[in-house]
């Protein structure tokens, strides 16, 4: 949730009645906290702030701050503790241990998989699906992550400790932790109770007393808790249990046995494994029945949204977040490693399938599921290509707080690098002016320039001359001195924030030998357009030669070059067919003037 930078919308102080309500909500969410601990966590008189933020996915999150550290955060009216709070109260949540090397993955946005959970001799804590849990590192009781269990303890053990165990919400080293004082977890020794110590000692004596040939599995009449077995014991018992189950089923009719085996195999798969299988099925189905060689190169977003989705069986839905891949690009990387296809990155966040090995054994061996036909699938593909070829991205200009502008924005809780929209900047400036009573009493169209505004917005030569600024000039100067950014959201993909202003699609006319003119188009990749597809389409429309070549001065970008002045056709395609706003296209004025033919 906090693996990427978030945007701060508001920062206000919490009053008395709101503190009492927050303390009551915390007591209900964490009943193990005593009255004294609640008073310490949410004090009556010390500074306590509430910050409204938006995650990179657009989720609205409320963060409560105490002593400049986030102590709680609230998502959809559910309270969660931060790692700073868990370090003060390490036993607040049931804790599961993992290896130190896993922490970096969790901080990068990964969930905790069950193979990474360390099973202690005393067994795992008993939790139900949906229980809020803490994650610790082996040898230290201080939690480093907060997550929600995706299955109960019994289900974890029954699954053989495979699959996703916890959906991680917040970790040490993520952006929420960075918003605090960035302190490190304390060194807390693991708890060892007397009973656990006695059990451990008893187990050692029992193991020493066993003969080498004795069985590790208990007698059928004995009831033994699976938590008391080591991992090796569990594996041996599980194998023996499978053999006994197989022998008992062998006596049943063959048809019933095969049906039950198939049902058990389907039921035993985790939801993540089922989603992985669904993605594989739709992937090979789309390659075998929908995509033709003439369709290449093909944008990966089009391949997913137009081809794979239409191959999904009725009643099911593709969701890459519920798979083990998490991102469609990683799924395609896996297929590329198997030499099934080749993917090329056109620009950040925009990829294209440039080649497919149609003779690959996996494609040839794939059988189209019942209910689909190759002919109808190919027809659906053609109609969908006509209906959904390209969706213009949503582009939002953003601004980052620069070092020079920190004094002006820190009052509203923002730091260097905070990302804001233009409306947010406007509201912050207006609130700053009003709270500091800087509106001119004689003319409310002007704002008095105090020391902070002077340092942030005026050049050195202006500081002795300008004492007032108009509202519009104040806001425009502020936006000019912030770091320009922009957010691009392609259809079916997560938003991508890039530095600087987005470059427009650049159209120019160049003179070649024999006084021939050519039209050159650059920066198509930034808008999710495949240059090769644009060149092919233009070539068919105007019946002129079109080529692709590296764009000079731009790394990993190409330009389209087509004979003649084709700006009229290009403008119609970009503005009408692709629905791109005119402000993102540069050079349309160079179109040839249409005059009367003599």
C-alpha positions as CSV (number, residue, x, y, z in Angstrom):
1,X,0.0,0.0,0.0
2,X,2.9,2.4,0.8
3,X,5.5,0.8,-1.5
4,X,5.2,3.8,-3.7
5,X,5.1,7.5,-2.9
6,X,1.7,8.9,-1.8
7,X,0.1,12.4,-2.1
8,X,-0.7,14.4,1.0
9,X,-4.1,16.2,0.7
10,X,-4.5,17.8,4.2
11,X,-2.8,18.0,7.6
12,X,-4.8,19.2,10.6
13,X,-4.6,19.0,14.4
14,X,-6.9,16.7,16.3
15,X,-9.1,18.4,18.9
16,X,-10.3,17.0,22.2
17,X,-13.6,15.3,21.1
18,X,-11.9,13.8,18.1
19,X,-9.1,12.4,20.3
20,X,-11.7,10.8,22.6
21,X,-13.4,9.2,19.5
22,X,-10.0,8.0,18.1
23,X,-9.1,6.5,21.5
24,X,-12.4,4.7,21.6
25,X,-12.0,3.4,18.1
26,X,-8.4,2.2,19.0
27,X,-9.7,0.4,22.1
28,X,-12.3,-1.4,20.0
29,X,-9.8,-2.3,17.3
30,X,-7.0,-3.4,19.7
31,X,-8.7,-4.7,22.9
32,X,-5.4,-5.9,24.4
33,X,-4.3,-2.3,25.0
34,X,-4.8,-1.1,28.5
35,X,-6.3,2.3,29.5
36,X,-2.8,3.5,30.3
37,X,-1.4,2.3,27.0
38,X,-4.2,4.0,25.1
39,X,-3.6,7.3,26.9
40,X,0.1,7.0,26.1
41,X,-0.6,6.2,22.4
42,X,-3.2,8.9,22.0
43,X,-2.4,11.6,24.6
44,X,-4.7,14.4,25.7
45,X,-2.3,17.4,25.6
46,X,0.6,16.5,23.3
47,X,0.6,17.4,19.6
48,X,-1.5,14.9,17.6
49,X,-2.2,15.5,13.8
50,X,-4.4,13.8,11.2
51,X,-3.2,13.6,7.6
52,X,-5.4,12.8,4.6
53,X,-3.4,11.1,1.8
54,X,-4.0,9.2,-1.4
55,X,-1.9,6.2,-2.3
56,X,-0.5,5.6,-5.8
57,X,-3.6,3.5,-6.5
58,X,-5.9,6.3,-5.5
59,X,-7.0,4.9,-2.2
60,X,-8.0,7.5,0.4
61,X,-6.1,6.9,3.6
62,X,-6.2,8.7,7.0
63,X,-2.9,8.8,8.9
64,X,-2.7,9.8,12.6
65,X,0.6,11.3,13.8
66,X,2.1,11.5,17.3
67,X,5.6,13.0,17.9
68,X,6.1,13.3,14.1
69,X,5.6,9.6,13.7
70,X,2.6,7.8,12.1
71,X,1.0,5.7,14.8
72,X,-2.2,4.5,13.1
73,X,-3.7,4.6,9.7
74,X,-7.3,4.1,8.6
75,X,-8.5,2.6,5.3
76,X,-12.3,2.2,4.7
77,X,-13.0,2.8,8.4
78,X,-10.6,0.1,9.6
79,X,-7.7,1.1,11.9
80,X,-4.2,-0.4,11.5
81,X,-1.1,0.2,13.6
82,X,2.1,1.4,12.1
83,X,5.5,-0.3,12.8
84,X,6.3,2.6,15.1
85,X,3.3,1.6,17.3
86,X,4.2,-2.1,17.1
87,X,7.7,-1.4,18.3
88,X,6.2,0.2,21.5
89,X,3.6,-2.7,21.8
90,X,5.2,-5.7,20.1
91,X,2.6,-8.1,21.4
92,X,-0.4,-6.1,20.0
93,X,-1.0,-8.5,17.1
94,X,-0.3,-12.2,16.5
95,X,3.1,-12.4,14.9
96,X,4.6,-14.6,12.2
97,X,8.4,-14.8,11.6
98,X,10.2,-14.7,8.3
99,X,13.8,-14.5,7.1
100,X,15.6,-11.1,7.1
101,X,16.2,-11.3,3.3
102,X,12.4,-11.2,2.7
103,X,12.0,-7.7,4.2
104,X,13.3,-5.9,1.1
105,X,10.7,-7.8,-1.0
106,X,7.9,-6.8,1.4
107,X,9.0,-3.2,1.4
108,X,8.9,-3.2,-2.4
109,X,5.2,-4.1,-2.4
110,X,5.3,-8.0,-2.3
111,X,2.9,-10.0,-0.2
112,X,4.3,-12.6,2.3
113,X,4.1,-16.1,0.8
114,X,3.8,-19.1,3.1
115,X,7.2,-20.7,2.1
116,X,8.8,-17.7,3.6
117,X,7.1,-18.1,7.0
118,X,9.3,-19.8,9.7
119,X,7.4,-22.4,11.6
120,X,8.6,-22.4,15.3
121,X,8.8,-25.6,17.4
122,X,5.8,-24.4,19.4
123,X,3.7,-24.0,16.3
124,X,2.1,-21.1,14.4
125,X,-0.2,-18.6,16.2
126,X,-3.9,-19.5,15.8
127,X,-5.6,-17.0,13.4
128,X,-8.6,-16.9,11.2
129,X,-8.8,-15.6,7.6
130,X,-8.9,-11.8,7.7
131,X,-7.0,-11.5,11.0
132,X,-4.7,-8.6,11.3
133,X,-1.2,-9.9,12.0
134,X,2.4,-8.6,12.5
135,X,5.5,-9.9,10.6
136,X,8.8,-10.2,12.5
137,X,12.3,-11.2,11.4
138,X,13.8,-14.4,12.8
139,X,15.6,-13.7,16.1
140,X,13.9,-10.4,16.8
141,X,10.4,-9.9,18.2
142,X,10.1,-6.3,16.9
143,X,7.5,-6.3,14.0
144,X,8.6,-5.1,10.6
145,X,5.3,-5.4,8.7
146,X,1.6,-5.4,9.1
147,X,-0.7,-7.6,7.0
148,X,-4.0,-9.5,6.8
149,X,-4.0,-13.3,6.9
150,X,-5.4,-14.7,3.6
151,X,-6.2,-18.0,5.2
152,X,-6.6,-19.5,8.7
153,X,-3.7,-21.3,10.4
154,X,-5.4,-24.7,9.7
155,X,-5.7,-23.8,6.1
156,X,-2.0,-22.8,6.0
157,X,-0.9,-26.2,7.4
158,X,-3.4,-28.1,5.2
159,X,-1.9,-26.3,2.1
160,X,1.5,-27.6,3.1
161,X,2.7,-24.0,3.8
162,X,2.3,-23.0,0.1
163,X,0.6,-20.1,-1.5
164,X,0.0,-16.5,-0.3
165,X,-0.3,-16.2,3.5
166,X,-0.6,-12.5,4.2
167,X,-1.6,-9.4,2.2
168,X,1.0,-6.9,3.4
169,X,-0.3,-3.4,4.0
170,X,2.7,-1.5,5.6
171,X,6.3,-2.3,6.3
172,X,9.5,-1.0,7.8
173,X,11.4,0.9,5.0
174,X,8.2,1.8,3.0
175,X,7.0,5.4,2.3
176,X,4.8,5.6,5.5
177,X,7.8,4.6,7.6
178,X,9.8,7.3,5.8
179,X,7.2,9.9,6.8
180,X,8.3,9.4,10.4
181,X,11.7,9.8,12.0
182,X,13.1,6.7,10.0
183,X,14.2,4.9,13.2
184,X,15.2,1.3,13.1
185,X,13.4,-1.6,14.8
186,X,14.5,-2.2,18.4
187,X,16.3,-5.5,19.2
188,X,13.7,-7.5,21.2
189,X,14.6,-11.1,22.2
190,X,11.9,-13.7,21.3
191,X,9.7,-14.9,24.2
192,X,10.4,-18.4,25.5
193,X,7.8,-19.5,28.1
194,X,8.5,-22.1,30.7
195,X,6.0,-24.5,29.2
196,X,7.6,-24.1,25.8
197,X,11.1,-24.7,27.3
198,X,9.9,-27.8,29.0
199,X,8.2,-29.1,25.9
200,X,11.4,-28.4,23.9
201,X,13.5,-30.2,26.4
202,X,11.0,-33.1,26.5
203,X,11.1,-33.4,22.7
204,X,14.9,-33.6,22.8
205,X,14.9,-36.4,25.4
206,X,12.2,-38.2,23.4
207,X,14.2,-37.9,20.2
208,X,17.4,-39.1,21.9
209,X,15.6,-42.1,23.3
210,X,14.2,-43.3,19.9
211,X,15.8,-46.1,18.0
212,X,17.2,-45.5,14.6
213,X,14.6,-47.6,12.9
214,X,11.6,-46.2,14.8
215,X,8.8,-44.5,12.8
216,X,8.5,-40.7,12.9
217,X,4.7,-40.9,12.5
218,X,2.4,-41.5,15.5
219,X,0.2,-44.5,15.8
220,X,-3.3,-44.1,14.2
221,X,-5.0,-44.2,17.7
222,X,-2.8,-41.4,19.0
223,X,-3.9,-37.8,18.7
224,X,-0.9,-35.6,17.9
225,X,-1.1,-31.8,17.2
226,X,0.5,-31.0,13.9
227,X,2.3,-28.1,15.6
228,X,4.3,-30.6,17.6
229,X,5.8,-32.1,14.5
230,X,8.9,-30.8,12.7
231,X,8.7,-29.9,9.0
232,X,10.4,-33.1,8.1
233,X,7.9,-35.1,10.2
234,X,5.0,-33.4,8.5
235,X,6.4,-34.1,5.0
236,X,6.9,-37.8,5.9
237,X,3.4,-38.1,7.4
238,X,1.9,-36.3,4.5
239,X,3.5,-38.7,2.0
240,X,2.3,-41.7,4.1
241,X,-1.2,-40.2,4.3
242,X,-1.3,-39.7,0.5
243,X,-0.2,-43.4,0.0
244,X,-2.9,-44.7,2.4
245,X,-5.5,-42.5,0.6
246,X,-4.4,-43.8,-2.8
247,X,-4.6,-47.4,-1.6
248,X,-8.1,-46.9,-0.2
249,X,-9.3,-45.2,-3.4
250,X,-7.9,-48.0,-5.5
251,X,-10.7,-50.2,-4.2
252,X,-13.4,-47.9,-5.6
253,X,-14.6,-47.9,-9.2
254,X,-12.1,-46.3,-11.6
255,X,-14.6,-43.7,-12.9
256,X,-15.5,-42.4,-9.4
257,X,-11.8,-42.3,-8.3
258,X,-10.8,-40.3,-11.3
259,X,-13.6,-37.8,-10.8
260,X,-12.9,-37.4,-7.1
261,X,-9.1,-37.0,-7.8
262,X,-9.9,-34.2,-10.3
263,X,-12.2,-32.5,-7.9
264,X,-9.7,-32.7,-5.1
265,X,-6.9,-31.3,-7.4
266,X,-9.1,-28.4,-8.3
267,X,-10.2,-27.8,-4.7
268,X,-6.7,-28.1,-3.3
269,X,-5.3,-25.3,-5.5
270,X,-5.0,-21.9,-3.8
271,X,-6.9,-19.0,-5.4
272,X,-3.5,-17.7,-6.5
273,X,-2.7,-20.9,-8.3
274,X,-6.1,-21.0,-9.9
275,X,-5.6,-17.4,-11.2
276,X,-2.2,-18.4,-12.6
277,X,-3.8,-21.3,-14.4
278,X,-6.5,-19.1,-15.8
279,X,-3.9,-16.6,-17.1
280,X,-2.0,-19.4,-18.8
281,X,-5.2,-20.8,-20.4
282,X,-6.3,-17.4,-21.8
283,X,-2.7,-16.6,-22.9
284,X,-2.3,-19.7,-25.1
285,X,-6.0,-19.5,-26.2
286,X,-5.5,-15.9,-27.4
287,X,-2.2,-16.8,-29.3
288,X,-3.7,-19.9,-30.9
289,X,-7.1,-18.5,-32.0
290,X,-7.0,-14.7,-31.9
291,X,-3.6,-13.2,-32.8
292,X,-2.3,-13.5,-36.3
293,X,1.3,-12.8,-37.6
294,X,0.0,-9.7,-39.4
295,X,-1.2,-8.2,-36.1
296,X,2.4,-7.9,-34.8
297,X,3.8,-5.7,-33.4
298,X,0.9,-5.7,-30.8
299,X,0.7,-3.6,-27.7
300,X,0.6,-5.7,-24.6
301,X,-2.3,-3.7,-23.2
302,X,-4.3,-4.5,-26.4
303,X,-3.3,-8.2,-26.2
304,X,-4.6,-8.4,-22.6
305,X,-7.7,-6.2,-22.9
306,X,-8.9,-7.3,-26.4
307,X,-7.7,-10.8,-26.9
308,X,-7.0,-12.6,-23.5
309,X,-10.1,-11.2,-21.8
310,X,-12.4,-12.5,-24.6
311,X,-10.9,-15.9,-24.0
312,X,-11.8,-16.0,-20.3
313,X,-14.5,-18.6,-19.5
314,X,-18.0,-17.4,-18.5
315,X,-18.2,-16.7,-14.8
316,X,-14.5,-16.0,-14.4
317,X,-12.5,-12.8,-14.5
318,X,-8.8,-12.2,-15.1
319,X,-7.2,-10.2,-12.3
320,X,-3.4,-10.1,-12.4
321,X,-3.2,-8.8,-8.8
322,X,-4.7,-12.1,-7.6
323,X,-2.0,-14.1,-9.4
324,X,1.6,-14.8,-8.3
325,X,2.9,-12.4,-11.0
326,X,1.2,-9.2,-9.7
327,X,2.0,-7.4,-13.0
328,X,1.2,-8.4,-16.5
329,X,4.7,-7.4,-17.6
330,X,6.2,-10.0,-15.3
331,X,3.8,-12.7,-16.7
332,X,5.0,-11.9,-20.2
333,X,8.6,-11.9,-19.0
334,X,8.0,-15.5,-17.8
335,X,6.6,-16.4,-21.2
336,X,9.6,-14.7,-22.9
337,X,12.0,-16.8,-20.8
338,X,10.2,-19.9,-22.2
339,X,10.9,-18.5,-25.8
340,X,7.2,-18.4,-26.6
341,X,7.2,-14.7,-27.6
342,X,9.4,-11.6,-27.6
343,X,8.5,-8.3,-25.9
344,X,10.0,-4.9,-26.5
345,X,9.7,-1.9,-24.3
346,X,8.7,1.2,-26.3
347,X,8.8,3.6,-23.3
348,X,8.3,3.4,-19.6
349,X,5.1,1.4,-18.9
350,X,4.5,0.7,-22.6
351,X,5.5,-2.6,-24.1
352,X,4.8,-4.4,-27.4
353,X,4.8,-8.0,-28.5
354,X,7.1,-8.1,-31.6
355,X,7.4,-11.8,-32.3
356,X,5.7,-15.1,-31.4
357,X,7.0,-18.6,-31.9
358,X,3.9,-20.2,-33.4
359,X,5.7,-23.6,-33.6
360,X,6.4,-23.6,-29.9
361,X,5.3,-27.0,-28.4
362,X,3.1,-25.3,-25.7
363,X,1.1,-23.4,-28.3
364,X,0.7,-26.4,-30.6
365,X,-0.3,-28.7,-27.7
366,X,-2.9,-26.3,-26.3
367,X,-6.5,-27.5,-26.7
368,X,-9.2,-24.9,-27.1
369,X,-11.7,-25.3,-24.2
370,X,-15.2,-26.5,-24.8
371,X,-17.6,-23.8,-25.7
372,X,-15.1,-21.9,-27.9
373,X,-14.4,-22.4,-31.6
374,X,-11.4,-21.2,-33.5
375,X,-13.5,-19.7,-36.3
376,X,-15.7,-17.7,-33.9
377,X,-12.7,-16.7,-31.8
378,X,-10.9,-15.3,-34.9
379,X,-14.1,-13.4,-35.9
380,X,-14.5,-12.0,-32.4
381,X,-10.8,-10.9,-32.5
382,X,-11.4,-9.0,-35.8
383,X,-14.5,-7.2,-34.4
384,X,-12.8,-6.4,-31.1
385,X,-9.7,-5.0,-33.0
386,X,-12.1,-2.6,-34.8
387,X,-13.9,-1.7,-31.6
388,X,-11.0,-1.4,-29.2
389,X,-7.7,-0.6,-31.0
390,X,-6.4,2.2,-28.9
391,X,-7.5,4.3,-25.9
392,X,-5.9,7.6,-25.3
393,X,-4.1,7.8,-22.0
394,X,-5.3,10.1,-19.2
395,X,-2.6,12.7,-18.6
396,X,-2.6,14.8,-15.4
397,X,0.0,17.6,-14.7
398,X,1.5,17.3,-11.3
399,X,4.0,19.3,-9.2
400,X,6.7,18.2,-6.8
401,X,7.8,20.3,-3.8
402,X,11.4,21.5,-4.5
403,X,14.0,22.3,-1.9
404,X,13.5,26.1,-2.3
405,X,9.7,25.8,-1.8
406,X,9.8,23.7,1.4
407,X,9.3,26.7,3.8
408,X,6.1,27.6,2.0
409,X,4.6,24.1,2.0
410,X,5.9,22.6,5.3
411,X,3.1,24.4,7.2
412,X,0.5,22.2,5.4
413,X,2.5,19.0,6.3
414,X,4.4,18.6,3.0
415,X,8.0,17.7,2.5
416,X,10.5,17.8,-0.4
417,X,9.2,15.5,-3.1
418,X,5.5,15.7,-2.1
419,X,3.4,15.4,-5.2
420,X,0.5,17.7,-5.7
421,X,-2.1,18.6,-8.4
422,X,-2.6,22.3,-9.5
423,X,-5.8,22.6,-7.5
424,X,-4.1,21.3,-4.4
425,X,-1.3,23.8,-4.8
426,X,-3.9,26.6,-5.2
427,X,-5.7,25.5,-2.0
428,X,-2.5,25.3,0.0
429,X,-1.4,28.8,-1.1
430,X,-4.8,30.3,-0.4
431,X,-4.9,28.7,3.1
432,X,-1.3,29.9,3.8
433,X,-2.2,33.5,2.8
434,X,-5.4,33.6,4.9
435,X,-3.9,31.9,8.0
436,X,-1.0,34.3,8.0
437,X,-3.3,37.3,7.3
438,X,-1.4,38.4,4.2
439,X,-4.4,39.7,2.2
440,X,-4.1,43.4,1.6
441,X,-6.7,45.3,3.7
442,X,-7.1,48.1,1.1
443,X,-7.2,46.0,-2.0
444,X,-8.1,42.3,-1.6
445,X,-6.8,41.5,-5.1
446,X,-3.3,41.8,-3.7
447,X,-1.3,39.7,-1.3
448,X,1.4,41.1,1.0
449,X,4.8,39.4,0.5
450,X,6.2,38.2,3.8
451,X,9.7,36.8,4.3
452,X,8.8,33.2,3.3
453,X,7.0,34.4,0.1
454,X,9.9,36.7,-0.7
455,X,12.5,33.9,-0.4
456,X,10.4,31.3,-2.3
457,X,8.9,33.4,-5.1
458,X,11.0,36.5,-5.8
459,X,14.4,36.8,-7.5
460,X,17.2,38.6,-5.7
461,X,16.8,41.7,-7.9
462,X,13.0,41.8,-7.0
463,X,13.2,41.3,-3.3
464,X,13.8,45.1,-2.5
465,X,11.2,46.3,-5.1
466,X,8.1,44.0,-4.8
467,X,6.0,44.1,-1.6
468,X,2.7,43.0,-3.0
469,X,1.6,40.4,-5.7
470,X,-1.7,39.8,-7.4
471,X,-3.4,36.5,-6.7
472,X,-2.9,35.2,-10.2
473,X,0.8,36.2,-10.3
474,X,1.3,34.7,-6.9
475,X,-0.1,31.3,-8.0
476,X,1.7,31.3,-11.4
477,X,5.1,32.1,-9.7
478,X,4.5,29.3,-7.3
479,X,3.7,26.7,-10.0
480,X,6.8,27.9,-12.0
481,X,9.1,27.2,-9.1
482,X,7.7,23.7,-8.3
483,X,9.2,20.6,-10.0
484,X,7.1,19.7,-13.0
485,X,5.7,16.2,-13.1
486,X,2.9,14.4,-15.0
487,X,0.9,11.3,-14.4
488,X,0.0,9.0,-17.3
489,X,-2.7,6.3,-17.0
490,X,-3.0,3.8,-19.8
491,X,-6.1,1.7,-20.2
492,X,-6.1,-1.3,-17.8
493,X,-2.7,-0.3,-16.2
494,X,-1.6,1.5,-13.0
495,X,-0.8,5.2,-13.2
496,X,2.8,6.1,-13.9
497,X,4.3,9.4,-12.6
498,X,7.1,10.8,-14.7
499,X,9.4,13.8,-14.2
500,X,9.0,16.9,-16.3
501,X,6.2,17.9,-18.7
502,X,5.1,15.3,-21.2
503,X,6.6,15.9,-24.6
504,X,4.0,16.4,-27.3
505,X,3.8,14.2,-30.4
506,X,6.1,16.1,-32.7
507,X,5.2,16.3,-36.5
508,X,7.7,18.0,-38.8
509,X,8.3,18.3,-42.6
510,X,11.8,17.6,-43.9
511,X,13.3,18.2,-47.4
512,X,15.0,15.2,-49.0
513,X,16.9,14.8,-52.3
514,X,15.2,15.9,-55.6
515,X,13.2,18.4,-53.6
516,X,11.0,15.6,-52.1
517,X,9.3,16.2,-48.8
518,X,8.8,13.6,-46.0
519,X,6.7,13.8,-42.8
520,X,8.5,12.8,-39.6
521,X,6.5,11.8,-36.4
522,X,8.2,11.5,-33.0
523,X,7.3,10.7,-29.4
524,X,4.4,8.3,-30.3
525,X,5.6,5.8,-27.6
526,X,4.9,8.3,-24.8
527,X,1.2,8.1,-25.6
528,X,1.1,4.3,-25.8
529,X,1.1,4.3,-29.6
530,X,3.2,1.6,-31.4
531,X,5.2,3.5,-34.1
532,X,5.2,0.4,-36.3
533,X,1.4,0.2,-36.2
534,X,1.1,3.9,-37.0
535,X,3.5,3.5,-39.9
536,X,1.5,0.5,-41.3
537,X,-1.8,2.3,-41.0
538,X,-0.5,5.5,-42.6
539,X,1.1,3.5,-45.4
540,X,-2.2,1.8,-46.2
541,X,-4.2,5.1,-46.1
542,X,-2.0,7.3,-48.2
543,X,-0.4,4.6,-50.4
544,X,3.1,6.0,-49.7
545,X,6.3,4.4,-48.3
546,X,6.7,4.6,-44.5
547,X,9.8,3.6,-42.5
548,X,10.9,3.4,-38.9
549,X,14.3,4.7,-37.8
550,X,16.0,5.6,-34.4
551,X,15.0,9.1,-33.2
552,X,18.1,11.3,-33.0
553,X,18.9,12.5,-29.5
554,X,16.3,10.3,-27.9
555,X,17.5,7.0,-26.3
556,X,15.3,3.9,-27.0
557,X,12.8,5.9,-29.2
558,X,12.1,5.7,-32.9
559,X,10.5,8.0,-35.4
560,X,8.1,7.3,-38.3
561,X,9.0,8.8,-41.7
562,X,6.5,8.8,-44.6
563,X,6.8,10.2,-48.0
564,X,5.1,13.5,-48.8
565,X,3.3,16.0,-46.6
566,X,0.8,13.8,-44.9
567,X,-0.2,16.0,-41.9
568,X,-3.9,16.2,-43.0
569,X,-4.2,12.4,-42.8
570,X,-2.1,12.2,-39.7
571,X,-4.2,14.9,-37.9
572,X,-7.4,13.0,-38.8
573,X,-6.0,9.8,-37.4
574,X,-4.6,11.2,-34.2
575,X,-7.5,13.6,-33.4
576,X,-10.6,11.7,-34.6
577,X,-9.6,8.0,-34.6
578,X,-7.2,8.0,-31.6
579,X,-9.1,10.8,-29.7
580,X,-5.9,12.5,-28.6
581,X,-6.3,16.1,-27.4
582,X,-4.9,18.7,-29.8
583,X,-2.7,20.2,-27.1
584,X,-0.5,17.1,-27.1
585,X,0.2,17.3,-30.8
586,X,2.8,19.7,-32.2
587,X,3.2,20.7,-35.9
588,X,-0.4,20.4,-37.2
589,X,-0.1,23.9,-38.5
590,X,2.4,22.7,-41.1
591,X,-0.3,21.0,-43.1
592,X,-0.4,22.0,-46.8
593,X,-3.0,24.6,-47.7
594,X,-5.9,23.3,-49.7
595,X,-6.3,25.5,-52.8
596,X,-8.4,25.2,-55.9
597,X,-7.0,23.0,-58.6
598,X,-6.5,24.7,-61.9
